[in-house]
Amino acid sequence: MLVPELTRPAQRIGSILRERGETVAVGEGSAGGLISAALLSVPGASAYYLGGAVIYTAAAARAWITGAVEAPPGMRGATEEFATYLARSAAIRLGATWGIGEAGAAGPPNRYGDPAGHCWVAVAGPAEATNLIATGRVEREQNMVAFAAAALDLLLDVLGSAVDANGPASS
C-alpha cells in the first residue's frame, strides 16, 4: 500500500490529465519506481500514464533514454541537468505531453559526494520546472518517498501554472 503523500497528488494529477487529454511519462532514479507506482495506483491510469523507467545506472540510461535528447556535456547523476534530461527524454521517448525526471541520493551518499536526502526533480513539457530537495535525512526509504512526493507535487504545480497561463482547461 502506498502512502497518502503519494496517492493524494497522484489522484489529482490523474484527474487533471484525464480532463485535459494529456499524458505523462517518468524517468526516475533513486525514487525507485515510486513515482510511477503512485501514478498507476489511480484507477483509469492507462488514460494518461504512458510508461516509465527506473534509470538507476549508466547502463539503464544508455538502454532506455540515450539519444532521445542531446545530453549536456559532462552531465552526471543527481543534478538539475540530469533530472531535466530524464524528464525530457521520458516524454520524447513515449510521446507524452509531460515528463517527470528524478535524480538523487536516497542514502547513503552517492559516489559523486552528494549527501543522502539530496535530489533534483524536474518536469518537462509545455512548461518546465525543477526543484532541489534536501531532506537532511539518512533513512533511505523515507528519502525515496520524499523524492517521489516532491516530483508529483512539482508536476501538480506546473499543471496548475499551465491552466493559469492558458485559462481553464476545456471540459
C-alpha positions in Angstrom: 0.0 0.0 0.0 1.3 3.4 -1.0 1.4 6.3 1.5 -1.1 9.3 1.2 1.8 11.7 0.4 2.0 9.9 -2.9 -1.6 8.8 -3.6 -3.2 12.2 -3.0 -1.2 14.1 -5.5 -1.4 11.2 -8.0 -5.2 11.2 -7.8 -5.2 15.0 -8.5 -2.7 14.6 -11.4 -4.8 11.8 -12.9 -7.9 13.9 -12.8 -6.3 16.9 -14.4 -4.6 14.8 -17.1 -7.7 12.9 -18.0 -9.7 16.1 -18.1 -7.2 17.7 -20.5 -6.5 14.6 -22.6 -2.8 14.9 -21.7 -0.3 12.2 -20.8 2.8 11.6 -18.7 6.0 9.5 -18.8 8.5 9.1 -16.0 12.3 8.7 -15.8 13.2 8.2 -12.1 16.3 7.0 -10.3 16.6 7.0 -6.5 12.8 7.1 -6.1 13.0 3.5 -7.4 9.7 3.4 -9.2 7.6 5.1 -6.5 6.6 8.0 -8.8 5.3 5.5 -11.4 3.6 3.4 -8.8 1.8 6.4 -7.4 0.5 7.4 -10.8 -0.5 3.8 -11.5 -2.4 3.5 -8.2 -5.2 5.6 -9.6 -8.0 3.7 -11.3 -8.0 4.6 -15.0 -4.3 5.4 -15.1 -4.0 3.9 -18.6 -5.7 7.0 -19.9 -2.8 9.2 -19.0 0.3 7.2 -17.9 2.3 6.1 -20.9 5.2 4.4 -19.0 8.3 4.9 -17.1 11.8 3.6 -16.4 14.0 3.4 -13.3 17.2 5.0 -14.5 19.4 3.9 -11.6 22.7 3.2 -13.5 24.6 4.5 -16.5 23.7 1.2 -18.3 19.9 1.9 -17.7 20.4 5.4 -19.1 22.1 4.0 -22.2 19.5 1.4 -22.7 16.3 3.4 -22.2 16.8 7.1 -22.7 20.1 7.9 -24.5 19.5 9.6 -27.8 16.0 11.0 -27.1 17.6 14.4 -26.5 21.1 15.6 -26.5 22.9 15.0 -23.2 24.6 18.1 -21.8 28.4 17.7 -21.8 29.9 16.4 -18.6 26.4 15.7 -17.1 26.3 13.4 -14.1 23.6 11.9 -11.9 21.9 13.7 -9.0 22.0 17.1 -10.8 19.4 19.5 -12.1 20.6 18.9 -15.6 20.3 15.1 -15.3 16.8 15.3 -13.8 15.7 17.6 -16.7 17.4 15.3 -19.2 15.4 12.4 -17.7 12.1 14.3 -17.8 12.6 15.5 -21.4 13.8 12.1 -22.6 10.9 10.2 -21.0 8.4 12.5 -22.6 10.0 12.3 -26.0 10.6 8.5 -26.0 7.0 7.8 -25.1 5.3 10.7 -26.9 3.9 12.1 -23.7 2.7 15.6 -23.0 4.6 15.7 -19.8 7.8 14.1 -18.5 8.9 13.7 -14.9 12.6 13.3 -14.1 14.1 12.4 -10.7 17.8 12.0 -9.8 19.2 11.9 -6.3 20.9 10.1 -3.4 18.4 8.3 -1.2 21.2 7.1 1.1 24.0 6.6 1.7 25.8 9.5 0.0 26.3 8.8 -3.7 29.7 8.3 -5.5 29.7 12.0 -6.5 29.6 13.1 -2.9 26.0 14.2 -2.7 24.6 13.6 0.7 21.7 11.2 1.5 18.5 13.2 1.0 19.8 15.2 -1.9 17.6 15.1 -5.0 16.6 17.1 -8.1 13.2 16.7 -9.6 12.1 18.1 -13.0 9.0 18.4 -15.2 9.3 18.9 -18.9 6.5 19.6 -21.4 4.6 22.6 -22.4 6.2 24.2 -19.3 9.3 23.2 -17.4 10.3 23.4 -13.8 12.9 21.9 -11.5 13.3 21.7 -7.7 16.1 20.8 -5.4 15.1 18.5 -2.5 17.4 18.3 0.6 15.6 16.3 3.3 18.6 16.2 5.7 17.7 12.6 6.5 19.8 9.5 6.1 16.8 7.0 6.1 16.7 5.6 2.5 13.0 4.6 2.4 11.9 8.0 3.8 14.0 9.8 1.3 12.6 7.7 -1.6 9.1 8.7 -0.6 10.1 12.3 -0.1 11.6 12.4 -3.6 8.6 10.8 -5.2 6.2 13.2 -3.4 8.3 16.2 -4.5 8.2 15.1 -8.1 4.4 14.6 -8.0 4.0 18.0 -6.2 6.1 19.7 -8.9 4.0 18.3 -11.7 0.9 19.5 -9.9 2.4 23.0 -9.6 3.3 23.0 -13.3 -0.1 21.7 -14.3 -1.7 24.5 -12.2 0.5 27.1 -13.8 -0.3 25.8 -17.2 -4.0 26.3 -16.5 -3.4 29.8 -15.1 -1.4 30.8 -18.2 -3.8 29.3 -20.7 -7.1 29.8 -19.0 -9.2 27.0 -17.6 -9.0 23.6 -19.3 -11.9 22.9 -21.5 -14.4 20.3 -20.4 
